[in-house]
């Protein structure tokens, strides 16, 4: 299995291309889809699906580019329905970024091409936030960062809920590599020792 990180120029959101053989899934889509399509084409990959960790614009903005091509875009119902007209004080009068055709996440496992995706509910940053486990990687969106966690002062955020979520993630016995929505990767063992939020 191979994981390619593509960082959006705007808000520095990490998108991930996770591939096994010729099959690939995309985790989160920032403000520019072209680098993702270019990489997939260069590597001869078939994009099976897009997996969205949560519904904030910096993670879903170009999802419509994928659904318009017939690629399934998975997101929770709670986050697809969240208000879309205000983000970090930025007034978003154009709501096209949420006009993609969603496939609502309802199960805790997906089989996509040659990839098995386990889904864990991780509310706190948003109501419907999720993390995806693929192989030895845990894609955490804005729930968990290296030495940090996602903010809870936006719509649907809750610090108490996030604390419980982080506690549950760090209780996982396998030492997954954590691939966050922003910044560098980390690991469950490292965060148990160094993340201020769990001290």
Residue frames relative to the residue before (quaternion, step in Angstrom):
aa qw qx qy qz dx dy dz
X 1.0000 0.0000 0.0000 0.0000 0.00 0.00 0.00
X 0.1537 -0.7922 0.5884 0.0512 3.55 -1.02 0.86
X 0.1197 -0.7785 0.6134 0.0573 3.57 -1.06 0.80
X 0.0889 -0.7840 0.6141 0.0142 3.55 -0.77 1.12
X 0.2352 -0.7684 0.5822 0.1236 3.58 -0.85 1.00
X 0.0368 -0.7708 0.6360 0.0005 3.55 -0.91 0.99
X 0.1959 -0.8162 0.5394 0.0670 3.57 -0.56 1.20
X 0.3998 -0.7136 0.5293 0.2255 3.56 -0.82 1.05
X 0.5192 -0.6474 0.4592 0.3169 3.59 -1.00 0.80
X 0.7368 0.3804 -0.2011 0.5216 3.58 1.10 -0.75
X 0.8339 0.0582 -0.1102 0.5377 3.60 -0.65 1.14
X 0.3546 -0.7859 0.4576 0.2173 3.61 1.31 0.15
X 0.2264 0.7812 -0.5422 0.2108 3.56 0.87 0.97
X 0.3621 -0.7171 0.5558 0.2140 3.55 -1.02 0.84
X 0.0745 -0.7239 0.6834 0.0579 3.52 -0.99 0.94
X 0.1841 -0.7968 0.5690 0.0859 3.56 -1.03 0.77
X 0.1819 -0.7321 0.6466 0.1133 3.53 -1.05 0.87
X 0.0694 -0.8052 0.5887 -0.0168 3.55 -0.44 1.26
X 0.0231 0.8449 -0.5300 0.0683 3.57 -0.50 1.13
X 0.0662 -0.7326 0.6764 0.0377 3.48 -1.32 0.61
X 0.7894 -0.0279 -0.0341 0.6124 3.55 -0.33 1.22
X 0.7824 -0.2866 0.2336 0.5010 3.57 -0.83 -1.01
X 0.5986 0.5654 -0.3612 0.4377 3.61 1.28 -0.03
X 0.0049 -0.8050 0.5928 -0.0221 3.56 -1.05 0.80
X 0.1314 -0.7244 0.6640 0.1305 3.51 -1.31 0.45
X 0.3113 -0.7277 0.5848 0.1778 3.53 -1.22 0.61
X 0.1655 -0.7596 0.6205 0.1034 3.57 -0.93 0.90
X 0.8496 -0.0481 -0.0597 0.5218 3.54 -0.57 1.31
X 0.1153 -0.7794 0.6156 0.0151 3.53 -1.11 0.87
X 0.2797 -0.7960 0.5183 0.1397 3.57 -0.58 1.14
X 0.7933 -0.3324 0.2460 0.4469 3.53 -1.07 -0.78
X 0.7613 0.2619 -0.1799 0.5652 3.61 1.22 0.10
X 0.2044 -0.8131 0.5372 0.0923 3.56 -0.49 1.19
X 0.5102 0.6981 -0.4086 0.2923 3.60 1.15 -0.54
X 0.6683 0.4952 -0.3369 0.4412 3.66 0.81 -0.81
X 0.6229 0.5353 -0.3398 0.4582 3.58 1.11 -0.64
X 0.6766 0.4739 -0.2927 0.4817 3.57 0.87 -0.94
X 0.6365 0.5370 -0.3288 0.4454 3.60 0.99 -0.81
X 0.6636 0.4968 -0.3034 0.4699 3.57 0.95 -0.89
X 0.6528 0.5172 -0.3193 0.4522 3.59 0.89 -0.90
X 0.6574 0.5061 -0.3094 0.4647 3.58 0.97 -0.85
X 0.6667 0.5125 -0.3022 0.4489 3.58 0.90 -0.93
X 0.7322 0.4121 -0.2221 0.4948 3.58 1.08 -0.75
X 0.4474 -0.7105 0.4374 0.3220 3.59 1.28 -0.06
X 0.3864 0.7503 -0.4469 0.2967 3.56 1.13 0.72
X 0.2754 -0.7028 0.6300 0.1824 3.52 -1.21 0.65
X 0.2976 -0.7609 0.5502 0.1722 3.59 -0.63 1.11
X 0.2688 -0.8002 0.5230 0.1182 3.56 -0.46 1.25
X 0.7967 -0.1275 0.1464 0.5723 3.59 0.98 -0.82
X 0.2975 -0.6784 0.6306 0.2314 3.50 -1.43 0.22
X 0.1541 -0.7796 0.6044 0.0572 3.57 -0.93 0.97
X 0.1415 -0.8112 0.5653 0.0487 3.57 -0.62 1.13
X 0.3897 -0.7466 0.4945 0.2147 3.56 -0.70 1.10
X 0.7741 -0.1285 0.0853 0.6140 3.58 1.16 -0.61
X 0.6199 -0.6486 0.3529 0.2656 3.53 -1.31 0.30
X 0.3919 0.7184 -0.5013 0.2810 3.63 1.11 0.28
X 0.6349 -0.6009 0.3312 0.3551 3.59 -0.97 0.85
X 0.6657 0.5147 -0.3303 0.4276 3.60 0.94 -0.73
X 0.7062 0.4125 -0.2655 0.5105 3.59 1.28 -0.08
X 0.7806 0.3227 -0.1613 0.5103 3.60 1.20 -0.32
X 0.3893 0.7967 -0.4373 0.1501 3.57 1.25 -0.34
X 0.7965 0.2867 -0.1509 0.5105 3.60 0.88 -0.86
X 0.2852 0.7828 -0.5089 0.2166 3.60 1.18 0.43
X 0.5896 0.5930 -0.3644 0.4097 3.58 1.09 -0.66
X 0.5864 0.5802 -0.3709 0.4265 3.60 1.09 -0.63
X 0.6819 0.4707 -0.2772 0.4864 3.57 1.14 -0.64
X 0.6785 0.4762 -0.3088 0.4664 3.61 0.84 -0.89
X 0.6028 0.5586 -0.3550 0.4457 3.60 1.13 -0.59
X 0.6899 0.4385 -0.2644 0.5117 3.58 1.24 -0.44
X 0.5958 -0.6031 0.3478 0.4004 3.56 1.27 0.22
X 0.4857 0.6460 -0.4400 0.3913 3.58 1.27 0.28
X 0.4490 -0.7039 0.4826 0.2645 3.59 -0.80 0.99
X 0.1366 -0.7749 0.6151 0.0498 3.54 -0.99 0.95
X 0.1712 -0.8214 0.5421 0.0465 3.56 -0.46 1.26
X 0.1580 0.7500 -0.6282 0.1337 3.55 -1.03 0.95
X 0.5238 -0.6148 0.4651 0.3624 3.60 -1.14 0.43
X 0.6210 -0.5561 0.4071 0.3734 3.54 -1.20 0.56
X 0.6348 0.5562 -0.3341 0.4196 3.59 0.94 -0.89
X 0.7458 0.4101 -0.2381 0.4679 3.57 0.85 -0.91
X 0.5899 0.5443 -0.3874 0.4534 3.59 1.10 -0.42
X 0.7258 0.4437 -0.2308 0.4723 3.57 1.09 -0.73
X 0.4560 0.7020 -0.4648 0.2886 3.63 1.17 -0.07
X 0.6286 -0.5330 0.3927 0.4080 3.63 -1.15 0.52
X 0.2123 -0.8270 0.5180 0.0514 3.52 -0.97 0.92
X 0.5972 0.6255 -0.3477 0.3623 3.59 1.22 0.05
X 0.7755 0.2285 -0.1597 0.5664 3.59 1.22 0.07
X 0.0997 0.7912 -0.5916 0.1183 3.57 -0.77 1.05
X 0.8184 -0.1109 0.0083 0.5638 3.56 -0.44 1.26
X 0.6948 -0.4613 0.2736 0.4791 3.59 1.10 0.66
X 0.5430 0.5993 -0.4022 0.4293 3.58 1.29 -0.06
X 0.3019 -0.7650 0.5421 0.1725 3.58 -0.63 1.11
X 0.1246 -0.8077 0.5756 0.0293 3.55 -0.54 1.18
X 0.1195 -0.8248 0.5509 0.0449 3.57 -0.01 1.27
X 0.6835 0.4048 -0.2746 0.5418 3.57 1.20 -0.46
X 0.1266 -0.8329 0.5377 0.0343 3.58 -0.41 1.21
X 0.2627 0.8014 -0.5043 0.1854 3.58 1.20 0.40
X 0.5871 0.6154 -0.3758 0.3680 3.57 1.11 -0.64
X 0.7360 0.3629 -0.2404 0.5185 3.62 1.14 -0.37
X 0.5054 0.6559 -0.4251 0.3657 3.59 1.18 0.39
X 0.3857 0.6967 -0.5104 0.3245 3.57 1.19 0.40
X 0.5062 -0.6303 0.4951 0.3184 3.55 -1.24 0.47
X 0.2031 -0.8323 0.5019 0.1186 3.62 -0.30 1.17
X 0.2053 -0.6769 0.6789 0.1969 3.48 -1.35 0.38
X 0.3335 -0.7857 0.4872 0.1847 3.56 -0.41 1.22
X 0.4052 -0.7045 0.5352 0.2303 3.55 -0.89 1.02
X 0.0406 0.8189 -0.5686 0.0660 3.56 -0.60 1.13
X 0.7132 0.4016 -0.2547 0.5150 3.60 1.13 -0.49
X 0.4761 -0.6632 0.4914 0.3033 3.56 -1.30 0.10
X 0.7632 0.2236 -0.1808 0.5787 3.60 1.25 0.25
X 0.0873 -0.7623 0.6400 0.0410 3.52 -1.15 0.80
X 0.1943 -0.7267 0.6446 0.1368 3.55 -1.19 0.69
X 0.0448 0.8158 -0.5659 0.1102 3.56 -0.39 1.27
X 0.7968 -0.0966 0.0203 0.5961 3.54 -0.25 1.25
X 0.7688 -0.2940 0.2329 0.5180 3.56 -0.70 -1.04
X 0.5984 0.5838 -0.3399 0.4307 3.58 1.27 0.24
X 0.2144 -0.7353 0.6296 0.1302 3.54 -1.06 0.85
X 0.1065 -0.8017 0.5881 0.0099 3.56 -0.77 1.11
X 0.1379 -0.7665 0.6228 0.0743 3.56 -0.72 1.08
X 0.2151 -0.7943 0.5642 0.0671 3.55 -0.93 1.00
X 0.0359 -0.7848 0.6185 0.0169 3.56 -0.88 0.96
X 0.4309 -0.6970 0.5133 0.2551 3.54 -0.93 0.93
X 0.0204 0.8147 -0.5754 0.0697 3.56 -0.76 1.08
X 0.0142 0.8293 -0.5576 0.0352 3.62 0.50 1.12
X 0.4161 0.6862 -0.5371 0.2600 3.54 -1.30 0.37
X 0.7021 0.3540 -0.2231 0.5762 3.57 0.86 -0.96
X 0.7410 -0.0393 0.0120 0.6702 3.54 1.18 -0.78
X 0.6625 -0.5148 0.3569 0.4107 3.58 -1.24 0.27
X 0.8117 0.2866 -0.1188 0.4949 3.55 0.92 -0.92
X 0.2815 0.7923 -0.5021 0.2022 3.57 1.14 0.48
X 0.0591 -0.7843 0.6172 0.0217 3.55 -1.12 0.72
X 0.2467 -0.7016 0.6345 0.2106 3.52 -1.37 0.23
X 0.2681 -0.7555 0.5807 0.1422 3.54 -1.19 0.62
X 0.1633 -0.7618 0.6210 0.0856 3.55 -0.95 0.94
X 0.0681 0.7702 -0.6271 0.0941 3.54 -0.74 1.14
X 0.8127 -0.0308 -0.0228 0.5814 3.57 -0.46 1.16
X 0.7775 -0.2887 0.2403 0.5044 3.57 -0.80 -1.03
X 0.6014 0.5714 -0.3395 0.4433 3.58 1.26 0.30
X 0.1416 -0.7477 0.6432 0.0846 3.53 -1.14 0.78
X 0.1949 -0.7880 0.5790 0.0765 3.56 -0.56 1.23
X 0.1628 -0.8803 0.4453 0.0158 3.53 -0.17 1.38
X 0.3712 -0.7282 0.5079 0.2721 3.62 1.19 -0.06
X 0.7317 -0.3679 0.2962 0.4915 3.57 -0.88 -0.96
X 0.3900 0.7150 -0.4891 0.3122 3.58 1.17 0.48
X 0.8205 0.0229 0.0579 0.5682 3.56 0.77 -1.06
X 0.0929 -0.7803 0.6181 0.0204 3.55 -0.92 1.01
X 0.6335 -0.4537 0.4261 0.4596 3.54 -1.32 -0.05
X 0.8475 -0.0581 -0.0304 0.5268 3.57 -0.61 1.22
X 0.7637 0.2981 -0.2069 0.5340 3.60 1.04 0.58
X 0.2671 -0.7318 0.6008 0.1795 3.52 -1.38 0.01
X 0.6432 -0.5317 0.3892 0.3900 3.54 -1.30 0.20
X 0.5542 -0.6044 0.4573 0.3441 3.54 -1.20 0.53
X 0.2735 -0.7830 0.5447 0.1239 3.57 -1.20 0.58
X 0.5475 0.6482 -0.3839 0.3644 3.59 1.26 0.16
X 0.5598 0.5584 -0.4105 0.4543 3.60 1.24 0.25
X 0.7386 -0.4100 0.2885 0.4508 3.57 -1.30 0.24
X 0.8278 0.2168 -0.1797 0.4852 3.57 -0.89 0.99
X 0.5494 0.6221 -0.3988 0.3900 3.57 1.26 -0.07
X 0.0226 0.7860 -0.6167 0.0360 3.56 -1.14 0.65
X 0.3988 -0.7507 0.4722 0.2332 3.59 -0.52 1.16
X 0.6443 0.5241 -0.3327 0.4466 3.59 0.92 -0.83
X 0.6569 0.5014 -0.3038 0.4742 3.55 0.96 -0.87
X 0.6532 0.5148 -0.3186 0.4547 3.57 0.95 -0.85
X 0.6161 0.5449 -0.3523 0.4466 3.59 0.99 -0.75
X 0.6604 0.4964 -0.3049 0.4738 3.57 0.94 -0.85
X 0.6356 0.5348 -0.3193 0.4562 3.56 1.04 -0.83
X 0.6677 0.4950 -0.3040 0.4655 3.59 0.87 -0.94
X 0.6198 0.5442 -0.3329 0.4571 3.57 1.01 -0.81
X 0.6744 0.4947 -0.2921 0.4638 3.58 0.95 -0.88
X 0.6433 0.5181 -0.3303 0.4567 3.59 0.97 -0.82
X 0.7308 0.4409 -0.2470 0.4588 3.57 0.84 -0.98
X 0.5815 0.5550 -0.3754 0.4613 3.58 1.30 -0.05
X 0.4640 0.6646 -0.4536 0.3704 3.59 1.27 -0.15
X 0.4457 -0.7388 0.4467 0.2365 3.56 -0.78 1.03
X 0.6612 0.4917 -0.3183 0.4688 3.59 1.00 -0.70
X 0.3869 -0.7372 0.5084 0.2200 3.58 -0.92 0.89
X 0.0818 -0.8354 0.5435 0.0089 3.55 0.39 1.27
X 0.4326 -0.6072 0.5904 0.3092 3.51 -1.30 0.50
X 0.2463 -0.7845 0.5555 0.1240 3.57 -0.71 1.08
X 0.1228 -0.7836 0.6085 0.0236 3.55 -0.76 1.14
X 0.1561 -0.8516 0.4956 0.0698 3.61 -0.07 1.26
X 0.6536 -0.5324 0.3868 0.3737 3.53 -1.35 0.22
X 0.7717 0.0990 -0.0637 0.6250 3.58 1.26 -0.40
X 0.7938 0.3308 -0.2221 0.4595 3.56 -1.10 0.62
X 0.7128 -0.4850 0.3304 0.3841 3.51 -1.38 -0.12
X 0.6105 -0.5676 0.4161 0.3634 3.53 -1.28 0.40
X 0.1087 -0.7685 0.6277 0.0599 3.53 -1.31 0.34
X 0.3513 -0.7176 0.5476 0.2485 3.60 -1.18 -0.43
X 0.6392 -0.5352 0.3816 0.3991 3.54 -1.17 0.52
X 0.6601 0.5149 -0.3200 0.4435 3.61 0.89 -0.88
X 0.6477 0.5156 -0.3202 0.4606 3.59 1.01 -0.80
X 0.6893 0.4859 -0.2934 0.4502 3.59 0.88 -0.91
X 0.5718 0.5787 -0.3814 0.4389 3.59 1.09 -0.56
X 0.7447 0.4097 -0.2149 0.4810 3.57 1.04 -0.76
X 0.8286 0.3091 -0.0980 0.4565 3.56 0.96 -0.85
X 0.5821 0.6015 -0.3933 0.3804 3.62 1.14 -0.27
X 0.4550 -0.7251 0.4545 0.2461 3.58 -0.60 1.20
X 0.6294 0.5929 -0.3325 0.3766 3.56 1.08 -0.74
X 0.7372 0.3931 -0.2301 0.4990 3.60 1.16 -0.43
X 0.4922 0.6629 -0.4350 0.3594 3.58 1.23 0.16
